[in-house]
Structures are given as structure tokens and as C-alpha cells.
């Protein structure tokens, strides 16, 4: 299937000219090359009908032929707007809705915003549709707070939408008066309806507001989340932590199979939505917190709190070393990493495997057919420090014991300083290691004479050193 916009340098579907089976094969090979060294890569999960799957559309207003208002998407690597009447990826109902928006805006004589001159009114239009409910949201993004004839615009839009056989659920004005490429501004005004729409995903109903993060491919999201929950091997007894939880979609999907779900998200509006979604679905075993996930997990681990499973679904740039360190401190039995970028996933798996986790499986999901993007569900399990292989070897053949190889004295000192603020000496570390049954090399950190007295490690520093030894799997 081809598209007229490709010849105009649209760039939205770089793989559209390739057979879909070939697309899937190429994406699967990409994931294998990046992740195969960590563990098995399963076959990619593709779509039966890989068209018209986008339930969210962003259209930018511009001036068309004869000075007529039109809208579309930016051409690849440019700031030129290509007018769009229909798109092979967009929900067909939203294509019709956008035609109604343009018609209503024309009736009201609204002008497109000119970034260079700073004139005009309309910047963008964001559309959302609940695939299961059929509800439609229109968000008109304006460059100034006042929308002249707002009531007339609403009336005209509802009339034009009816002509297109579309029923609009809510209309919102979003004000973005900043000089920015970001679509939405901070201020909003509901012009019609409740300001949100509902949709059902994996058996749960969600309220979706203009700024909510909600996956754009409903069919493949159910595949993705199904794989993630299955990978977690939940029995109903586990405490589950949903990091980067957004409006709670993964955590609430897992709630029926877990003892307790805790979601953490830095965006307060998203957390508010997540709490509302839990109440809407009658989920009583889920709590949500507005906090930085890295700091929250680190503090919870330091307080002795534990999670059996951690779901992490970071943005395209992936996670951070600090977050992965906090996950390692909490030491869940399993980590389910939902990734939208296999390159940053490979980078993060390097760190997670160093922290004592093994990749059990990676399953790619084609969330965005005809584009180069790939989602992946990766399951990691905590290695059991007690598991070992017996090898007959003479200790005098080694310079260091196995335990010493796990972490150097410098690494232990750095860990203690970072997590407790305490400075510890090599002598104190050696004393604690000996108390824990870790055999040191002969004469290591012993006094130079039999009469010499050694200072003994204080209790607070001993406790900190033991925590470090546990972290490095040495005890």
C-alpha cells in the first residue's frame, strides 16, 4: 500500500514501501543484534492489520492554497507543513474529525499562527479517540488565551463533525504562548464536555486528558502489557513496583495478579489520573506516589522496604545509572523492562547484568508498523548468590579469593561513602570481612608487630560495610 505524502517527503512511514513481513524480520534482527548477547530473543509480535492504528493525531495549522486555512504534518527534516487529508496510520475517525475542525475554524475566520511574525491564532490541533469506547477529544492549541467566538466555534465544530458522521465527546482549548516546538502549553479551558475521554485497555477503563501519556496503538498495547504481566510470573502474593507509572496502565493491569501494586511517577497530573483510574476500576491494592522514581526507590530500599517485581517503562532515552543502582539496592526477584528503544535498552542491560541480574528473555513488539521504532519486553531475574559451581583449585594459585574479586576495597569504600556518608578504612573493611567469614590473604592488614594495637571498627561503620558486602554479593 502506498501513500501520496511519501513523494512529498513526509517521513512519517520510512518503511511503508517494504513488505510488512520483511519489516518484521528486519526489526527482529535488529533486536537480536543488540540484545542477543544477553539472552534469548523471541519472535517479534506483529499486527494482523498494520494500518490506521494511531489513536492520537497532532496536526499543525498553516496557510494553504489561496490563503485558505489548512493543517498537516511537518515534512521530514524541515519546518514545512504538508497538508494532510487522510493518513494510512491515523485512525480514520480522527481524519474525518480533523476535516471538521478545519471547516469550523474556517467558518470562524481563525488564522494560523505565524512563528516568525508572531501573528495569528491557531497553532495545532491534538485529537484522541478511545478505540473501545469511540469517544473523541479535540484539543485546539492557540497562541493566545482568548478564543474569539468560542461558543460559535463549538457549535460549528459539532455541526461539521456530524456531517462527517463523527460524534465529538469533548472540546478543550489549550493555550501555548511560548516560543517553543512543544505542542501543548500549561493553561487549558474546557469548551465542551468533561475535558477527558474514556477508553478500555486490558479490561480496565482509563480517563485520558489532553496531556495524558497513553499508548497510541491500542491493539499492540494489549499485546505488550500482556507480555509484561506474563513475564512477571505473578501468583497473587507479590509486591509490585511500577516505576515511570504514568496514569497507571501497567500497574493496574498487573493489580489483579499481585498482592500490592505501588506506582511512582514524577508527573503529579499523571499520578492524579492514576489514582482516579484505580478508583474508577475498583482497584484497592494499588497506591500511587508523585516522586522521582530513583530517589523514591533508593529511600524505600534504605528503609528496608522490598518489591518482588519492578516494572520499568522509561522514555526513549532509557533509564539512568542512578535508577538502576536504586533498583539493585531494592533487589527485586524480577525486573520487567518495557522499552521503546532497543539501543538504550542494550545499554541499560549492561548495567543491570553487572548488578546481578540475568536476562531470561526479550520479546520485540511492533507497536509502530511502517516506522523504525521497536518496543521490547525484557525479563530479568535476580541471580541467587548461593548458587555456585564447585571447582577444585588450589588457593595458592590465586592472588585474590573469589570474594575479593567481587569488589575491590576502593569500590566498597565508594559504596559506603555514597550511601551513608561514612568514610571507612581498608583495615575496617578487612575486620568486617573476617567477621563475615571472608578469608583474607596472609598478613593482609595485620599489625607490624605483635605488640601493636589496632583500632576496632565502630558499630555504625561495621553495619555500613556489611550492607556494601551484601550489595556486592559477598555475603
C-alpha positions in Angstrom: 0.0 0.0 0.0 1.4 3.4 -1.0 0.8 7.0 0.1 0.8 10.2 -1.9 2.6 12.0 1.0 5.7 9.9 0.6 6.5 11.7 -2.6 6.3 15.0 -0.7 8.9 13.9 1.8 6.5 13.1 4.6 9.0 10.9 6.5 6.3 9.5 8.9 6.4 6.0 7.4 10.0 5.3 6.3 9.3 1.5 5.9 5.9 1.8 4.2 7.3 0.7 0.8 8.6 -2.5 2.4 6.5 -5.7 2.6 5.2 -6.0 6.2 6.7 -9.4 6.8 10.1 -8.0 5.7 9.6 -5.1 8.2 9.1 -7.6 11.0 12.1 -9.6 10.0 14.3 -6.6 9.9 13.1 -5.3 13.3 13.5 -8.8 14.9 17.1 -9.0 13.5 17.8 -5.5 14.9 16.8 -6.6 18.4 18.8 -9.8 18.1 21.9 -8.0 17.2 21.5 -5.6 20.1 20.2 -7.9 22.8 21.1 -11.5 21.7 24.3 -11.5 23.7 22.3 -11.0 26.9 19.8 -13.9 26.4 17.2 -15.4 24.0 15.2 -13.1 21.8 11.7 -14.3 20.9 9.9 -13.8 17.6 8.5 -10.3 17.1 4.8 -9.8 17.7 3.3 -8.1 14.6 -0.1 -6.7 13.7 -2.7 -8.6 11.7 -3.8 -5.3 10.1 -1.0 -2.8 10.4 -2.9 0.4 9.3 -4.9 3.2 10.9 -3.7 2.3 14.4 -2.8 5.7 15.7 -5.5 6.8 18.3 -3.7 10.2 18.7 -3.1 12.8 16.0 -1.3 16.1 16.1 -2.0 18.4 13.2 -0.2 21.8 12.7 -2.1 24.7 11.2 -0.8 26.6 8.2 -1.9 28.7 5.2 -2.8 26.6 2.1 -3.6 27.5 -1.5 -5.4 30.8 -1.9 -4.7 31.8 1.7 -7.1 29.1 2.9 -6.6 27.6 6.4 -5.3 24.1 6.3 -3.3 21.7 8.5 -1.0 18.7 8.4 2.4 17.4 9.5 5.9 18.6 9.1 7.9 17.3 6.2 11.0 15.2 7.2 13.9 17.4 8.4 12.1 20.6 7.8 9.6 23.1 9.2 7.4 23.0 6.2 3.8 21.8 6.9 2.4 19.2 4.4 -1.4 19.4 4.3 -3.0 16.0 5.2 -6.5 14.9 4.3 -6.0 11.3 5.3 -3.2 9.1 6.6 -2.6 5.3 6.4 -1.5 5.3 10.1 -4.1 7.5 11.6 -7.5 6.4 13.0 -9.9 7.1 10.1 -12.4 8.7 12.5 -9.7 11.2 13.5 -9.0 12.0 9.9 -12.7 13.0 9.5 -12.6 14.9 12.8 -9.7 17.0 11.6 -11.6 17.9 8.4 -14.4 19.1 10.6 -12.0 21.1 12.8 -10.6 22.9 9.8 -14.0 23.6 8.4 -15.3 25.1 11.7 -12.1 27.2 12.1 -12.6 28.5 8.6 -16.2 29.4 9.4 -14.9 31.4 12.4 -12.3 33.1 10.3 -9.4 31.9 12.5 -5.9 32.4 11.2 -2.9 30.1 11.6 -0.2 31.2 13.9 3.0 32.5 12.2 6.0 31.8 14.3 8.3 34.3 12.5 5.9 37.2 12.7 4.1 36.2 16.0 0.7 36.8 14.4 -2.3 34.6 14.1 -4.2 32.3 16.5 -4.2 28.6 15.8 -1.0 26.6 16.4 -2.0 22.9 16.5 -4.9 20.5 16.9 -4.5 17.4 19.0 -7.1 14.6 18.6 -7.6 11.5 20.6 -10.0 8.6 20.3 -11.0 5.9 22.7 -10.7 2.8 20.4 -13.1 0.7 22.6 -15.5 3.5 23.6 -15.5 5.5 20.4 -15.2 8.7 22.4 -13.4 11.6 20.6 -11.4 14.5 22.1 -10.5 17.7 20.2 -7.8 20.0 21.7 -7.4 23.3 19.9 -4.0 24.8 20.7 -4.0 28.6 20.5 -1.2 31.2 20.7 -3.3 33.5 23.0 -5.8 32.9 25.8 -8.8 34.5 24.1 -10.6 32.3 21.5 -12.9 34.8 19.8 -16.4 33.4 19.3 -15.6 30.2 21.3 -19.3 29.3 21.5 -19.7 29.7 17.8 -16.7 27.6 17.2 -18.0 24.7 19.3 -21.4 24.9 17.6 -19.8 24.9 14.1 -17.4 22.1 15.0 -20.2 19.8 16.3 -22.2 20.6 13.2 -19.3 19.9 10.8 -18.4 16.7 12.7 -22.0 15.5 12.3 -21.7 15.9 8.6 -18.6 13.6 8.8 -20.6 11.1 10.9 -18.4 11.8 13.9 -19.6 12.4 17.4 -17.2 14.6 19.5 -17.2 13.9 23.2 -15.2 16.9 24.5 -13.5 20.0 23.2 -10.6 21.7 25.0 -8.7 24.9 24.3 -5.0 24.7 25.2 -3.0 27.9 25.4 0.6 27.8 24.3 2.0 31.4 24.1 5.7 30.3 24.3 8.2 30.3 21.5 8.7 26.6 21.5 8.3 23.4 19.4 6.4 21.8 22.3 2.8 21.3 21.2 0.9 21.9 24.4 1.0 24.8 26.8 0.2 24.7 30.5 -3.2 26.5 30.5 -6.4 24.8 29.4 -10.1 25.6 29.2 -12.8 23.1 28.6 -15.2 24.4 25.9 -17.4 21.3 25.7 -17.9 18.1 27.6 -15.8 17.0 30.6 -12.3 17.7 29.3 -11.4 14.0 29.1 -12.4 10.8 27.3 -12.6 7.2 28.5 -11.1 4.1 26.9 -10.8 0.5 28.0 -7.4 -1.3 27.9 -6.7 -4.8 29.2 -10.0 -4.9 30.9 -9.5 -1.6 32.8 -11.1 1.8 32.0 -8.9 4.9 31.8 -9.7 8.6 31.8 -7.5 10.3 29.2 -6.8 14.0 29.4 -5.0 16.2 26.8 -1.6 15.7 28.4 -2.0 12.0 29.5 0.5 9.5 28.2 -1.5 6.8 26.6 -0.1 4.3 24.1 -1.2 5.2 20.5 -1.7 1.6 19.3 -4.4 0.0 21.3 -4.2 -3.5 19.8 -0.4 -3.8 20.3 -0.5 -2.2 23.7 -2.7 -5.0 24.9 -0.1 -7.5 23.4 2.7 -5.5 25.1 1.2 -5.3 28.5 0.0 -8.9 28.3 3.6 -10.0 27.7 4.9 -7.8 30.5 2.5 -9.2 33.1 3.1 -12.8 32.0 6.8 -12.2 32.2 6.4 -11.1 35.9 5.2 -14.6 36.8 2.7 -13.1 39.4 0.9 -15.5 41.7 -1.1 -13.0 43.8 1.5 -12.9 46.6 3.9 -10.4 45.2 4.5 -6.7 45.9 4.9 -5.0 42.5 6.5 -1.6 41.9 5.5 0.2 38.7 8.2 2.8 38.0 7.6 5.6 35.5 3.9 4.6 36.0 2.2 7.4 34.1 -1.6 7.2 34.5 -1.2 3.6 36.0 -1.8 1.4 32.9 0.8 -1.2 33.6 0.4 -1.3 37.3 -3.4 -1.5 37.2 -3.1 -4.3 34.5 -0.9 -6.2 37.0 -3.1 -5.5 40.0 -5.4 -8.4 39.6 -2.5 -10.8 39.8 -0.5 -9.2 42.6 -0.8 -8.7 46.4 0.1 -5.0 46.2 1.0 -2.5 43.4 2.9 0.7 44.1 3.3 3.2 41.2 5.8 6.0 41.2 5.7 8.9 38.7 7.3 12.4 38.8 4.4 14.0 36.9 1.8 15.0 39.5 -1.1 15.3 37.0 -0.4 11.7 35.8 -0.4 10.5 39.4 -3.7 12.2 40.0 -5.1 10.4 36.9 -3.6 7.1 38.1 -5.4 7.4 41.5 -8.6 8.3 39.7 -8.2 5.3 37.4 -7.7 3.0 40.3 -10.9 4.2 42.0 -12.7 4.0 38.6 -11.8 0.4 38.3 -12.4 -0.6 41.9 -8.7 -1.5 42.4 -8.0 -1.4 46.1 -4.5 -2.9 46.2 -2.7 -0.1 44.2 -1.1 3.1 45.6 0.5 5.8 43.6 3.1 8.4 44.6 4.2 11.6 42.9 8.0 11.5 43.3 11.2 11.0 41.4 11.4 7.2 41.0 15.2 7.0 41.5 15.1 8.8 44.8 11.9 7.1 46.0 13.2 3.6 45.4 16.5 4.4 46.9 14.9 5.8 50.1 12.4 2.9 50.3 15.3 0.3 49.9 17.3 2.1 52.6 14.2 1.9 54.9 14.1 -1.9 54.4 11.1 -1.9 52.0 11.2 -4.5 49.2 9.4 -5.3 46.0 9.3 -8.7 44.4 8.9 -7.4 40.9 9.7 -4.0 39.4 8.2 -2.9 36.1 10.2 -0.1 34.4 8.9 1.7 31.3 11.3 4.6 30.7 11.2 7.1 27.8 13.3 6.6 24.6 16.5 7.8 26.3 16.2 4.9 28.6 16.9 4.7 32.3 19.9 6.1 34.3 22.8 4.5 36.2 21.3 6.1 39.3 17.9 4.5 38.8 19.5 1.1 38.1 21.6 1.4 41.2 18.4 2.1 43.3 16.8 -1.0 41.7 19.8 -3.1 42.6 19.6 -1.9 46.2 15.9 -2.9 46.4 16.9 -6.3 44.9 13.6 -7.5 43.4 13.4 -11.1 42.3 12.4 -10.0 38.8 12.7 -6.8 36.7 10.4 -6.4 33.7 11.8 -3.7 31.4 9.4 -2.4 28.8 11.5 -0.5 26.3 10.7 1.8 23.3 14.3 1.9 22.2 16.4 -1.3 21.9 19.6 0.8 21.7 19.2 2.3 25.2 17.8 -1.0 26.4 21.0 -2.7 25.5 23.0 0.0 27.3 20.9 -0.4 30.5 21.1 -4.2 30.4 24.8 -3.9 30.6 24.4 -2.2 34.0 21.6 -4.5 35.2 23.6 -7.6 34.4 26.6 -6.2 36.3 24.2 -5.7 39.3 23.5 -9.4 39.5 20.6 -9.8 37.1 20.2 -12.3 34.2 18.2 -11.7 31.1 15.7 -14.5 30.7 14.0 -13.4 27.5 13.5 -10.4 25.3 10.3 -10.1 23.1 10.0 -7.4 20.5 6.6 -6.0 19.7 5.8 -4.0 16.6 3.9 -1.1 18.2 4.6 1.3 15.2 4.2 -0.5 11.9 5.9 1.1 8.9 8.2 3.1 11.2 11.6 2.1 12.5 10.6 2.1 16.2 10.5 -1.1 18.2 9.1 -1.9 21.6 10.6 -4.7 23.6 9.6 -6.6 26.8 12.6 -7.8 28.6 12.5 -10.1 31.7 15.5 -10.1 34.1 15.8 -12.3 37.2 18.0 -11.9 40.2 20.9 -14.3 40.3 21.0 -16.4 43.5 24.2 -15.6 45.3 24.1 -19.1 46.9 24.2 -20.8 43.6 27.7 -21.9 42.7 29.8 -24.2 40.7 32.3 -26.3 42.6 35.8 -26.2 41.2 38.8 -28.0 42.6 41.5 -25.3 42.7 44.4 -24.6 45.0 44.2 -21.2 46.7 47.9 -20.5 46.3 47.3 -20.4 42.6 45.2 -17.2 43.1 46.3 -13.8 44.2 42.8 -13.0 45.4 39.9 -15.0 46.7 36.6 -15.2 44.8 35.0 -12.9 47.4 37.7 -10.2 46.9 37.2 -10.3 43.2 33.6 -9.3 43.6 34.5 -5.8 44.8 37.8 -4.0 45.5 38.4 -2.2 48.7 38.1 1.1 46.8 34.7 0.1 45.4 33.5 -0.8 48.9 34.7 2.5 50.3 32.9 4.4 47.5 29.7 2.5 48.1 29.7 3.2 51.8 30.5 6.9 51.3 27.8 7.3 48.7 25.1 5.5 50.6 25.9 6.5 54.2 28.3 9.4 54.0 30.8 7.5 56.2 34.4 7.1 55.4 35.9 3.7 56.2 39.4 2.4 56.1 40.8 -0.7 54.5 41.5 -2.0 58.0 37.9 -1.7 59.0 36.8 -3.5 55.8 39.2 -6.3 56.4 38.0 -6.7 60.0 34.4 -6.9 58.9 35.2 -9.3 56.1 36.9 -11.6 58.6 33.9 -11.4 60.9 31.7 -12.5 58.0 34.0 -15.5 57.2 35.7 -14.0 54.2 39.3 -15.2 54.3 42.0 -12.6 53.7 45.4 -13.2 52.3 48.1 -14.0 54.9 49.4 -10.8 56.7 46.8 -8.6 55.0 46.2 -5.6 57.3 47.9 -7.2 60.2 49.9 -5.1 62.7 53.6 -4.8 62.0 54.5 -6.1 65.5 52.8 -8.4 68.0 52.6 -5.6 70.5 50.8 -3.2 68.1 47.1 -2.4 68.8 44.7 -2.0 66.0 41.6 0.3 66.3 38.4 -1.7 66.0 35.7 -0.9 63.5 32.8 1.2 65.1 29.3 -0.4 65.0 27.9 2.2 62.6 30.7 1.6 60.1 30.5 -2.1 60.5 26.9 -2.0 59.6 27.6 0.1 56.6 30.4 -2.2 55.4 28.1 -5.2 55.8 25.5 -3.5 53.6 28.2 -3.0 51.0 29.3 -6.6 51.2 25.6 -7.7 50.7 25.2 -5.3 47.8 28.3 -6.8 46.0 27.1 -10.4 46.7 30.0 -11.2 49.0 27.8 -12.3 52.0 
